Amino acid sequence: MNQVVKFTIDGVECMAATGQYIVDAAKENGIFIPTLCNYKGVKPKGSCRICTVKVNGRLMTACTTPVVEKMEIENNSEEIQELRKAIIELLFIEGNHFCPACEKSGSCELQALAYRYHMMVPRFPYSFPQREVDATNPKLVKDQNRCILCKRCIRAIKDEKGRSIFAYKKRSHHVEIGIDPKIGKDLSDETAQKAMDVCPVGALLVREVGFEIPIGERKYDNEPIGSDIENMK
């Protein structure tokens, strides 16, 4: 039986099971910690860093750090908020994100976080990379311009043999996530839809399906990201 420990987030006393990751423990206590690469049921990697918090004075990722007794966590300090905003800005400038023309607009986690952290004009120069749209798969379209390399698809989408359908290709700043041509050609409709749902942005789209939910009725059109957690209190 897991031991229950007490810890604090921004001075608020919380309780969780020993070994539970901070981001999950915070959620159970009605406190929102943003994530992009983290996905329920998939082993965390801490690759996007948006969930960074300060633990006993040290910056750590909330999705990979387990809670322990008397841990003191800073989640909403000015320093942490500014760090998260900078990460969001970097994700926008290193890709080609044109939200008004994206099928995921209104349901995109990156877009929703940009609104939450009041991103206006990024402080960094746009890189405007030359990236392609991969439409070779019979079920999915992979738009490299929107991909934030969060690895959700790599970690969450497997075939019936447990093999990853998605993988990194190329190197350095040219790195991309591609669909394995052999394994991916036999994607089921259900797996293709799951891949689209797993992606936090609009990088993976089921072919010939777009704008099914009208603008104004999408996930974050009326309630900001994190509302479902914060309204649990």
N, C-alpha and C positions, 0 to 999 in steps of 0.2 A: 504494500500500500504506500503511495507516495506521501511524503511528509509535506505539510503545508508550511510555507514560509511567509514572513512579512517583509515587505520592502516599500519604498516610497517612489512615486513619480511626481516630480514638481511639488514635493511636500505632502502629497496626498497618500495616506497609507493604503496599501493594496495587499492582497493575498493571492498566492498561487501555489501550484504544486512544484516541489523541487525538481529542477531540470527543465521546466517549461521555458520556452524561449520568451524573451521580453515582449516581442511584438504580440504574441498570442496571449500572454498574461495581461498585458495592457488592454487588449480587446475585451477580455473577460471582465475587466474592471471598468469598462465603459470609456477607455481612453484610446484615442486614435493615434497610431503611428503610421505614417505613409510608407507604402512599399510599391515597387514596380516589378522587381525580379522575383519576389516571394509569391508562392502559390500554395494554397491549402492542399495537403496530401503529397507534396513534393519536397524532398530534402532541400533545405535552404542553402544558398551559396553566398549571399552578401555581395553580389556583383554590381548592383546599381548604386548602393550606398545611401539611397534616399532615406532609409530608416535609421540613419546614424543618430545616436543619442549619447549623452555624457554619463558614464557610469563611474561613480566615485571619482570624478574628475578626469576620466579618460574617455576619449571618443571611441565608440564601439558600435557595431551594427546590431540593431535590435533583433533582427531575424535569425542571427546565429549565436547570440549570447544568452545562455540560460540564467534564470533568476536564482539568487541565493539569499539567504537570510540577511536582513539589514542593508540590502543594496540600496543605494541612493541614485536615482536616475533623473537627469534633466532632459525633458522632451520639448518644452515650449520656450526655452530661453531665447533671447535675441540672437545669440551666437548660432544655435542650432537652426533657427528659422532662416537665418541668412545663408547658412551652409546648404540647406535644402533648396532654397531658391536658386543658388548658384549652380547646383547640380541640374536642376530643371532647365535653366538657361543653356547650360552646356549641351544637354540632350537636344534642345531645339536648334542650336546653331551648327551642330555637327551633322545634321541631316537636312532633309528638305520636307518640312512639315507645313503643308498648306491646308490648314484645318477646314476652311469653308468648302473645299472640294473633296474632303475625305469622308468615306462611308461610315467611319467610326466616330465622326464628330458628334459629341453629346454622350458618347459611351466610352470615350478614350480616357484612360487613367492619367496619361501624361498631360493631356489638355486640362482635365479636371484639377490636377495638382497645380498647374500653371495659374488657374483661376484662384485656387485656394491660397497660394502664396503671392498673389498679386503681381505676377510677372507682366511687365510691360515690354519695353524694348530691352533685349539682353545687353549686358555690359560687354559681351565678347563679340568679336566680328564673325559674321556668318561665313562658313567655309564653302557652301554651295557645292558639295561633292557631285561628281558625275556618276550616278548609279542607275542601274537598269531595273526594269520590272520583269521578273521571271514568270512567264506565262506558259512554261513548257509542261507543267503538271496538269493532268486531265481534270483534277478536282479543285486545286488551289492556285491562286495567284499570289506570288511573293513580291511585295513592293519593297525593295531595298532602301528606298528613300525614307521610309517611315520607320524602319527597324531600329531599335535602340539596343540591340545585342543583350537583352536581358536573360537569354537562355531558357526562358520558360518553355518554349516549344521543344527545345532539345531535351529537357529534363522530364517533361510531362507527356509527350506524345511518342508512344512506342507501337510497334506492330505486335501481332499475336505471339511472336517469338521473343519479345522484350527488347528488340533492336530499335535504336533511335532512328526516326525518320528524318530528323533535321540534324545538321552538323555544321561546324565552322568550315569555311574555305577561305583561301587567300591568307595574307599575313599583314601584320602591322596595321596602319590606318586604313588599309584596303580590305580588312577582314569583313566577311559577310556570313550570314547564316543561309545555307542552301538546303534544298530538299533532295534527299538521296534519289537519284533517277531510277534505280532498280527497285528499292523498297517502296518508294513513294508512288510508283505507277499503279499500285494495287490498293490505294487508299479507299476506304469505304466512305460513304456519305457521312456517317456518324463521326468517324475520326477526323474528316476534313472540317466538320462543323466544330468539333471540340478544339481543333487547332486554332480556328478563328476565334473561339471564345477564350482560349487560354492567352492569346496575344493581348497585351495591355494597350496596344496602339492599333493602327490600321494596316500593319505590315502583312497580315495573312487574311485573305478574303476568299470565300467560297466562290467559285466561278458562277457567273450568271445570276448571282444573288447580291443585291445591293439596295440600300435605302428601304428595307422592309418596314422598319419602324420610322414613322414620320418625325421630322424635326419638331421639337417641342414635347415629345413623348419619350425621349431617350433617357437613359439611366441618370445622367447628371444634369439634365436640362432644368429640373425644378428643385433638386436637392443636391448640395455640394458633396463631393467625395468625403467620406468619413461620417456623414450624418447618421448612417445606420448604426454605427458604433457609439457615437456620442449621445444619441438619443436613447440609449439603453439605460442611462443613469436614472 
